[in-house]
């Protein structure tokens, strides 16, 4: 019941219908449910992305720490924890073939190539010193923390050795039968060929990136004068060079195998600062070589 007032009169009672509240339709209900469901899915996906990002960060940190104790050749993607293995590699035909490919693509002369090789030798020596210094710390940590601490028979867990195949980016059980089976698999045969070509392509980028580093550039100038640039090196400089190598070796770039790379073209920028770009073709008569 509603009352209507008029000037000078008493309120007059009027009879009218009460306003009805519209009931939500089925379409509106479904739309709301879909919206809520979509928001829940988005939140779940966001949580998954954050989790994956944290795992990736942790993985990279582990790899970085592990890489400090591994002997590596940045050009050949060679990696080992055995000192004798890296010594054999640096004198191997495989290593020399990679250097020859770099020289063919970049037209660097003999002095530059010798310097690049010495960079890997110096890296090997620095890693050897680092491993010796950390031996006591590792022994102490091993005594403090057991890898399988808390593991019982009911957990069904054991420590096993594995063989890592870089070409396939996979781990194979350290058993003769498993390794032989992997070696003879079609996937490994295909991956091995592709990985070899990848190493050749990326070796050119790695070599150029190393030489673009201002610290390495100064070392090269000393090396070209017959001096030893690897003596009395500050730890901060060595760390900066190693960080630069690690970042560049994770990147990929496609070069055609039979095409020489022109590092002066704007289409391939190997340095954020153009002033750091080393020009191996100008104002020097001992850096570049011409093919007959």
Secondary structure, DSSP 8 states (H G I E B T S, - for coil): -EEE--TTS--EEE-----------HHHHHHHHHHHHHHHHHHHHHHHHHHHHHHHHHHHHHHHHHHHTSEEETTTTEEES-HHHHHHHHTSHHHHHHHHHHHHHH-B-HHHHHHHHHHHHHHHHHHHHHHHHHHHHHHHHHHH--TTTT--GGGT-----EEEETTTTEEEES-HHHHHHHHTSHHHHHHHHHHHHHHHHHHHHHHHHHHHSHHHHHHHHHHHTT--TTSS--HHHHHHHHHHHHHHHT------TTS---TTSTTS---SSGGG---TTSS-SSSB----
